[in-house]
Amino acid sequence: MGKTEKNRIWNFNGEIDAENCAPGVRRKILAYGDELMCVENHFETGAVGVLHHHPHTQITYVVSGEFEFTIDGEKKIVRAGDAMLKQNAIEHGCVCLAEGVLLDIFTPMREDFV
């Protein structure tokens, strides 16, 4: 297994290593180019995505589980099938209420992740 390479066309999930990025949170960078990045995040119950902001627009899709998200000071519970748009520089974070997976799309790509 290994890491995803920039601009690689075919990226098979089973061949990509997950990296620990916070207690109870593992991240897989699935595919990326200069202008776009797709990231899969696996959360254990109780794990926290600390409040933060960055200069990227981000869409988060809830693949599974249940999360309490805070976006720009507003809190909501989200579940599988829900999605959130986080404009650049807006503070956001989450707490995992039931083990799950989040799929994040960033534009432009997150250079700090590679």
C-alpha positions, 0 to 999 in steps of 0.5 A: 500500500502507499500514498496517492500521487498527484494527478493519478487517474486510478486510485483504489481505496484498498491500496491507499494507506490511512494516516492518523491525523487526530485521536480516533481519526484516520485520513485517506487522500483518495485523489487530487490535482492542483485544483481539487482534492478528495479525502476520506476521513474515518472517525471513532465515536467521540473523536473530535475534528477540532474547530479550524479554518483554512483558505479552501472551499470544502464540501463534506458528505456524510457517508456513514455515522452521526456527527455534531458539526459546528460551522460559523458558530451554528451547531447541527446533527448530521447523518449519512446522506447529508452534506455541508458547504464550508466556504473558505476561512469559515471556522468549522469542526465536529464531534463524532456521535456514532462511528462513521466516515466523512468524504471531503472535497477541497478546492484548491487541493490541501497542500498541507495534507501531502 
